[in-house]
Amino acid sequence: MGSCDRDDQTIEGDYEDMSLEKRVAIVTGAGSPRGIGRTIALTLAKQGADVVVCDVDLAGAEKVAGAIRAMNRNAIAVQGDVT
């Protein structure tokens, strides 16, 4: 069971059992070795999603995509700037 507090609201849910099989996630800013985008991309893959890893740093995005493929998920790296 997980929860999220935001603006005096609490959202609770069973996030550990959420399946994203047969879903594709696009995560921007996912190529940084310490960023939240990387963590989100890896978490979505652990939940079963295939992931498009987008970042201005293509080499960083390739590393994250490789880590996702090592989890037996599909992943591609795309260079892009969404600012």
Order of alpha helices (4+ residues) and beta strands (2+ residues): beta-beta-beta-alpha-beta-alpha-beta
